[in-house]
């Protein structure tokens, strides 16, 4: 057995393990996240901001194929930094425009925020060039995709004084 095989559990096997553990779990808890997750059997994707990316759609597909309810937890209070490629891609979006002459991907890029101005601000404080919240912009993009608009529950997770709350 390789190191990867010891760490990786196939999605269907993971869903079965979650169902088994659900039966064993105590039904009472005061923890916000535990009580939220106790309502159903979820597949969880954690991102600072939910956005209709290829990763998002792959996540929805895998969760659905395993009978899990997809949920995306967001941490909007995190700082936007251009050195983080995931956060950077929220502000400077890339679009696949086919294949080039030599077989490579042809990409188009679109900046939706003033990157130097946004650097170091909390994500929930970053605005697009037209004044819309960056978080709201990405959520609006999700609503424009029929397969994404009702595919996953998106919930902001807040950390207040080191304590998780909803």
ChimeraX attribute file (.defattr): number of C-alpha atoms within 10 A of each C-alpha:
attribute: neighborCount
match mode: 1-to-1
recipient: residues
	/A:1	5
	/A:2	7
	/A:3	7
	/A:4	8
	/A:5	9
	/A:6	8
	/A:7	7
	/A:8	10
	/A:9	12
	/A:10	9
	/A:11	16
	/A:12	15
	/A:13	11
	/A:14	14
	/A:15	20
	/A:16	14
	/A:17	12
	/A:18	15
	/A:19	15
	/A:20	11
	/A:21	11
	/A:22	14
	/A:23	9
	/A:24	8
	/A:25	9
	/A:26	9
	/A:27	11
	/A:28	9
	/A:29	11
	/A:30	7
	/A:31	11
	/A:32	14
	/A:33	13
	/A:34	12
	/A:35	13
	/A:36	12
	/A:37	13
	/A:38	16
	/A:39	9
	/A:40	12
	/A:41	16
	/A:42	22
	/A:43	23
	/A:44	18
	/A:45	17
	/A:46	14
	/A:47	16
	/A:48	22
	/A:49	25
	/A:50	25
	/A:51	21
	/A:52	18
	/A:53	17
	/A:54	9
	/A:55	11
	/A:56	19
	/A:57	16
	/A:58	11
	/A:59	19
	/A:60	23
	/A:61	13
	/A:62	15
	/A:63	21
	/A:64	16
	/A:65	12
	/A:66	17
	/A:67	15
	/A:68	21
	/A:69	16
	/A:70	22
	/A:71	21
	/A:72	23
	/A:73	19
	/A:74	19
	/A:75	19
	/A:76	20
	/A:77	17
	/A:78	17
	/A:79	18
	/A:80	24
	/A:81	18
	/A:82	18
	/A:83	9
	/A:84	9
	/A:85	10
	/A:86	15
	/A:87	18
	/A:88	16
	/A:89	16
	/A:90	24
	/A:91	22
	/A:92	17
	/A:93	14
	/A:94	14
	/A:95	12
	/A:96	10
	/A:97	10
	/A:98	11
	/A:99	11
	/A:100	10
	/A:101	7
	/A:102	6
	/A:103	8
	/A:104	9
	/A:105	13
	/A:106	12
	/A:107	13
	/A:108	11
	/A:109	11
	/A:110	11
	/A:111	15
	/A:112	18
	/A:113	20
	/A:114	14
	/A:115	17
	/A:116	9
	/A:117	10
	/A:118	19
	/A:119	16
	/A:120	14
	/A:121	14
	/A:122	15
	/A:123	23
	/A:124	18
	/A:125	14
	/A:126	23
	/A:127	20
	/A:128	18
	/A:129	12
	/A:130	8
	/A:131	10
	/A:132	13
	/A:133	17
	/A:134	21
	/A:135	21
	/A:136	16
	/A:137	17
	/A:138	17
	/A:139	17
	/A:140	14
	/A:141	15
	/A:142	21
	/A:143	14
	/A:144	12
	/A:145	12
	/A:146	9
	/A:147	13
	/A:148	18
	/A:149	15
	/A:150	11
	/A:151	18
	/A:152	23
	/A:153	14
	/A:154	17
	/A:155	15
	/A:156	17
	/A:157	19
	/A:158	17
	/A:159	14
	/A:160	9
	/A:161	6
	/A:162	7
	/A:163	9
	/A:164	12
	/A:165	12
	/A:166	11
